[in-house]
Amino acid sequence: MAKYKTIQLREVCKNYQVGTEVIHALDHVSLDIFEGEFVSIIGPSGSGKSTLMNIIGCLDVADDGAYALDEIPIEDYTEDELAAVRNEKIGFVFQNFNLISKLTAEENVELPLIYKKMKRSDRDKKVEEALKRVKLEHRASHYPTELSGGQQQRVAIARAIATGPSLILADEPTGNLDSQTSREIIDIFKELHRQGNTIVLITHDPDVAKQAERSINILDGKITEVRRYADA
């Protein structure tokens, strides 16, 4: 059976006014990402990749064009509807981890489950499962300041997957990590992909980009190249 399109963008545009100049952050971008794919989006600073991620992640809306997530058009959704989509369908991983320093690892992972009003016994089970998937269950009671950068990113990944999202969006997830730790984090994403998650990884690093099945190059707000890696 053919896989459906998790992400479908058609002629998407996003412009910003900077003084008297109009910046075309996204210039008629069209792309498809299918269920269960591992795709990287690569480009230099200012290329439009973060704007693209924000639109894919329902953190922002396009000025023009069409966007369907899980084959449901969402370009006309209200902010409340977009928030519901983010909560139900998308797990986010950021470069700076975005952990709350006063909460332990398990409490950070639990947070989105509390927002979903999940009962305590179910939350405990989901948190335990998520931390095991990133091999960090033994540090569950530690605070972010007691964890290395790589361990903090593992907690962030556990938080992203705890709700069971269909899509994981990772924005420069290895940007603050050394090369060995970066490889370990990429290995986690590869394992999540093998388990069936759709993963979109934003990066400026060609070595990181080629760890995906497919990379999409973006420059000056335009898709410039799509490459497939047979051995990813």
Secondary structure, DSSP 8 states (H G I E B T S, - for coil): ----EEEEEEEEEEEEEETTEEEEEEEEEEEEEETT-EEEEE--TTSSHHHHHHHHTTSS--SEEEEEETTEE-TT--HHHHHHHHHHHEEEEETT----TTS-HHHHHHHHHHHTT--HHHHHHHHHHHHHHTT-GGGTT--GGGS-HHHHHHHHHHHHHTT--SEEEEESTTTTS-HHHHHHHHHHHHHHHHTT-EEEEEES-HHHHTTSSEEEEEETTEEEEEEE-TT-
